[in-house]
């Protein structure tokens, strides 16, 4: 007959004197209170590591970039939005033209209205224009030194002077680097680049004026002044004529937006 199994002695808990002379138990490593302490310690360590990871995360490169680079990135994003809106507007304009032509049909009474719409589109710059033109090319100087380095680069006022001279010379349409110039256009400098109707252009700048008179353009006061500055500082200022140039239709909005005075409400 096999002897009965021997049970291991039960683990005794230590008893320490209590504050009233009694005894209290000292929790062992496997007690519930011990497990709670270990869980609390682990949670605190994880929280500490999480805070360290957040503080060690490098900031966004865009936030660490100088302000001019942040502005350049903003302009680039806005250009993409503007290009998408222009494509959408071009589609809507093409649809409106089809509807207008279909509505006119053979109704002779509305031919005068169609002619008026075409004239308005030409003046607003929303239709493509082709024909003989004065062509001007502007570029920065090849010199590397000057009393003022700003004299060696083409500025927005130089491009604006050429555009104004083309208008005064009888141009029916003007374009800068393929971008149509309309009544709401503004030529502005962004560093060493040109901002025109939400698009950024780099030199050289090619300006064409459809229908401009070359003689009147050459006799313009601003043109003569720009020619002298180009000769002095080595700027590129080439003026010529082309038999067939194109000024594309403007694809943006042409309705002027302006501020109006705020009137006080009547009492």
Secondary structure, DSSP 8 states (H G I E B T S, - for coil): --------------EEE-TTSSEEE---TTSHHHHHHHHHHHHHHHHHHHHHHHHHS---HHHHS-HHHHHHHHHHHHHHHHHHHHHHHHHHHHHHHHHHHHHHTT-GGGHHHHHHHHHHHHHHT-S-EEEEEEEEEEE--S----SSGGGGS--HHHHHHHHHHHHHTT-SEEEETTEEE-TT--EEEETTEEEETTEEE-SSEEEEEET--HHHHHH-HHHHHHHHHHHHHT-EEEEEEEEEEEE----S--S------------
